[in-house]
Amino acid sequence: MTDAPTGPLLGVHGERAVALLYNGILKDRSPGGGNVLTRAVLKLIRDDLATAAPGFAGDLVLYGAACRLSESTLKDQGILFRQTPYDISART
């Protein structure tokens, strides 16, 4: 069993890394309590990624409430941003 993540980076599998931005994970250092992708938040994730998987050059999938980066920046950085839904209900 692996240790639970202490930051937004959930892990790396093959050529893909996954991060989840949610309130409180970044100790409220960014808009919305850490659930908005900004350049500062991206730097923190990239720093964690460099430690967890040195030399990683694959795609980075980020889930969060909002993104403040342009589409061209996301493309240039190899980032796939996905907006998390506020309400998820189970099917019955």
Backbone as numpy.savetxt, mean C-alpha at the origin, in Angstrom:
# Nx Ny Nz CAx CAy CAz Cx Cy Cz
4.63 -20.21 10.53 3.78 -19.03 10.53 4.66 -17.79 10.53
4.27 -16.78 9.75 5.06 -15.55 9.67 4.52 -14.52 10.65
5.36 -13.53 10.93 4.94 -12.45 11.82 3.87 -11.59 11.14
3.00 -11.02 11.94 1.98 -10.11 11.42 2.65 -8.82 10.97
2.16 -8.21 9.88 2.73 -6.95 9.41 2.61 -5.85 10.45
3.61 -5.00 10.54 3.58 -3.86 11.45 3.37 -2.56 10.71
3.31 -2.63 9.40 3.08 -1.46 8.56 2.14 -1.83 7.43
2.01 -0.95 6.46 1.07 -1.21 5.37 1.47 -2.33 4.43
2.77 -2.66 4.34 3.22 -3.72 3.45 2.80 -5.08 4.01
1.93 -5.77 3.27 1.46 -7.08 3.72 2.41 -8.19 3.33
3.09 -8.03 2.20 4.03 -9.04 1.79 4.34 -9.00 0.31
5.21 -9.92 -0.09 5.67 -10.03 -1.47 5.48 -11.47 -1.90
4.94 -11.64 -3.10 4.78 -12.97 -3.67 5.18 -12.89 -5.13
6.27 -13.54 -5.47 6.76 -13.48 -6.85 7.12 -12.06 -7.25
6.51 -11.61 -8.31 6.77 -10.27 -8.84 5.73 -9.24 -8.42
5.07 -9.51 -7.29 4.02 -8.60 -6.82 4.13 -8.39 -5.32
4.05 -7.12 -4.91 3.99 -6.77 -3.50 2.62 -6.17 -3.24
2.09 -6.38 -2.03 0.76 -5.89 -1.69 0.83 -5.08 -0.40
0.16 -3.92 -0.42 0.10 -3.07 0.77 -1.34 -2.62 0.98
-1.70 -2.48 2.23 -3.04 -2.05 2.61 -2.93 -0.82 3.49
-3.56 0.27 3.03 -3.58 1.50 3.81 -4.89 1.56 4.57
-4.81 1.67 5.88 -6.02 1.77 6.69 -5.76 2.67 7.87
-6.81 3.24 8.42 -6.69 4.20 9.51 -5.82 3.66 10.64
-4.85 4.45 11.02 -4.01 4.10 12.16 -2.73 3.39 11.82
-2.62 2.75 10.66 -1.42 1.96 10.37 -0.17 2.82 10.33
-0.30 4.05 9.87 0.85 4.94 9.79 0.89 5.95 10.91
0.18 5.64 11.98 0.15 6.50 13.16 -0.27 7.93 12.79
-1.26 8.02 11.92 -1.85 9.29 11.50 -0.84 10.29 10.95
0.16 9.81 10.20 1.14 10.70 9.57 0.67 11.22 8.22
-0.49 10.77 7.76 -0.94 11.20 6.45 -2.43 11.54 6.50
-2.95 12.14 5.43 -4.39 12.46 5.41 -5.23 11.23 5.68
-6.30 11.41 6.40 -7.22 10.33 6.65 -6.68 9.24 7.56
-5.64 9.53 8.32 -5.12 8.55 9.27 -4.32 7.44 8.65
-3.80 7.64 7.46 -2.95 6.63 6.85 -3.62 5.82 5.78
-4.81 6.20 5.36 -5.48 5.41 4.34 -5.50 6.08 2.97
-4.70 7.15 2.79 -4.61 7.86 1.53 -3.18 7.75 1.01
-3.03 7.36 -0.26 -1.71 7.23 -0.86 -1.19 8.61 -1.26
-0.12 9.02 -0.62 0.58 10.26 -0.93 2.03 9.91 -1.21
2.82 10.88 -1.63 4.25 10.61 -1.87 4.96 10.19 -0.57
4.60 10.82 0.53 5.23 10.47 1.82 4.88 9.04 2.22
3.63 8.65 2.03 3.21 7.28 2.37 3.90 6.29 1.44
4.00 6.63 0.15 4.69 5.75 -0.79 6.14 5.55 -0.40
6.80 6.61 0.06 8.20 6.48 0.49 8.33 5.49 1.65
7.41 5.57 2.62 7.44 4.64 3.74 7.26 3.19 3.27
6.35 2.99 2.33 6.11 1.64 1.81 7.33 1.16 1.04
7.90 2.02 0.21 9.11 1.64 -0.56 10.27 1.30 0.39
10.41 2.06 1.46 11.47 1.77 2.45 11.25 0.39 3.08
10.01 0.09 3.45 9.68 -1.23 4.01 9.93 -2.33 2.99
9.58 -2.06 1.75 9.77 -3.04 0.68 11.25 -3.31 0.44
12.07 -2.28 0.51 13.52 -2.45 0.32 14.11 -3.33 1.42
13.56 -3.24 2.63 14.03 -4.08 3.74 13.52 -5.50 3.60
12.23 -5.64 3.25 11.61 -6.97 3.17 12.07 -7.76 1.96
12.29 -7.09 0.84 12.66 -7.78 -0.40 13.66 -6.92 -1.18
14.92 -6.92 -0.74 15.93 -6.10 -1.43 15.98 -6.43 -2.92
16.03 -5.39 -3.73 16.11 -5.58 -5.17 14.78 -5.87 -5.85
13.68 -5.79 -5.11 12.36 -6.05 -5.69 12.10 -5.07 -6.82
11.65 -5.59 -7.97 11.39 -4.74 -9.13 10.04 -5.03 -9.77
9.14 -5.67 -9.05 7.83 -6.01 -9.61 6.79 -4.93 -9.37
5.54 -5.32 -9.57 4.42 -4.40 -9.35 4.09 -4.28 -7.87
3.59 -3.12 -7.50 3.15 -2.86 -6.13 1.66 -2.59 -6.18
0.87 -3.44 -5.53 -0.57 -3.26 -5.47 -0.90 -2.61 -4.14
-1.56 -1.46 -4.20 -1.90 -0.71 -3.00 -3.41 -0.56 -2.89
-3.94 -0.93 -1.73 -5.35 -0.77 -1.44 -5.49 0.36 -0.43
-6.35 1.34 -0.71 -6.55 2.45 0.20 -7.83 3.20 -0.13
-8.13 4.20 0.67 -9.36 4.98 0.50 -9.26 5.95 -0.67
-8.07 6.52 -0.88 -7.90 7.50 -1.95 -6.43 7.57 -2.35
-6.20 8.17 -3.50 -4.84 8.31 -4.03 -4.61 9.74 -4.45
-3.51 10.34 -4.00 -3.17 11.71 -4.36 -2.10 11.77 -5.46
-1.73 10.62 -6.02 -0.71 10.57 -7.07 -1.39 10.51 -8.43
-0.74 11.07 -9.44 -1.30 11.09 -10.79 -1.22 9.70 -11.43
-2.03 9.50 -12.45 -2.00 8.24 -13.18 -0.62 7.98 -13.78
0.04 9.03 -14.27 1.37 8.84 -14.86 2.39 8.45 -13.80
2.29 9.00 -12.61 3.19 8.62 -11.52 2.97 7.16 -11.14
1.70 6.76 -11.02 1.40 5.37 -10.69 1.99 4.44 -11.74
1.80 4.77 -13.00 2.32 3.93 -14.08 3.84 3.88 -14.04
4.50 5.04 -13.90 5.96 5.09 -13.86 6.54 4.29 -12.69
5.82 4.27 -11.56 6.28 3.59 -10.35 5.87 2.11 -10.30
5.11 1.66 -11.27 4.65 0.27 -11.28 3.64 -0.02 -10.17
2.76 0.96 -9.93 1.79 0.84 -8.85 0.39 0.61 -9.42
-0.30 -0.36 -8.86 -1.70 -0.60 -9.17 -2.48 -0.19 -7.93
-3.18 0.94 -7.99 -3.95 1.42 -6.84 -5.38 0.92 -6.96
-5.89 0.37 -5.87 -7.26 -0.11 -5.81 -7.95 0.55 -4.62
-9.10 1.15 -4.87 -9.83 1.81 -3.79 -10.61 0.77 -2.99
-10.44 0.83 -1.67 -11.16 -0.09 -0.81 -12.59 0.40 -0.61
-13.51 -0.51 -0.63 -14.90 -0.12 -0.41 -15.13 0.20 1.07
-16.04 1.12 1.32 -16.36 1.46 2.71 -17.34 0.49 3.31
-18.12 -0.15 2.48 -19.12 -1.07 2.99 -19.05 -2.36 2.21
-18.71 -3.41 2.87 -18.67 -4.73 2.25 -19.70 -5.58 2.96
-20.63 -6.11 2.20 -21.64 -6.96 2.83 -21.53 -8.38 2.28
-21.84 -9.32 3.11 -21.78 -10.72 2.73 -23.02 -11.10 1.94
-22.82 -11.99 0.99 -23.96 -12.52 0.24 -24.61 -13.63 1.04
-25.92 -13.68 0.99 -26.61 -14.76 1.69 -27.29 -15.69 0.73
